[in-house]
Amino acid sequence: MRLVVDDPTGWLRKGEVFQMGVEPVSIDILTELAAIDFETARTNRVEADFHGHAVGLLSR
């Protein structure tokens, strides 16, 4: 399911995906991950710089 930017409540619903860009150059933001728990994801994240802002990334 794709999150509609005009619907801010979408960020609160589990299982939503917000996609920026078009494949192969795109970023997906997921509101829920079924295959991994929060602590594992947080511990194994990779920090990156995005226009001067530190962001945590999960990747395969």
N, C-alpha and C positions, 0 to 999 in steps of 0.2 A: 504494500500500500504506500502511496506517495503522499507526503505531508504537503498540504497547501499552505503557502506562506501567509496568506490572508487569514488563516485560522490559528491563532496563537494557542488555542487549547490542544492542538495536535502535539505540542511538546510534552504534554502531560499524559498522553495515552501510550500504553505499552505497545510495542510492535510496530511503531511508525518509523518511516524512513524519510529523511530530508536529503534530497540530492541536489548538489550544486555542480553545475557544469554538465558536459556531455562526454560519455565514455569515448575514448580511453582517458580523457583528462577530466576526472570528476572526483568529488568528495561526497561520501555518504555519511550522514549522521543518523545513528540508530538510537531510538529511545529505550531499547531493551536488547540484551544479548542472552540467548537461551543457553549457549554452549559454554559459558564462562561466568564465574561469579565475580562480583565487584572487586573484592580484595585481590584476586589473582590478576584481573585486568589492570588494576591500579599499580600493583607491584611490578608488572612486566611492561608497562607503557614506555614509549620512547618519547622523549621531549624534543620538540623541534621549534624553530623560530618561524612565525608566520607574520610577516610585515611588522617586526619588532615586538611581537607578543609571543610568549612561551605557551605552547599548546602540547597537550599529551595525546599521543597517537597510538592506536591499536592497529596492527597489520598482520597479515598472514606470514 
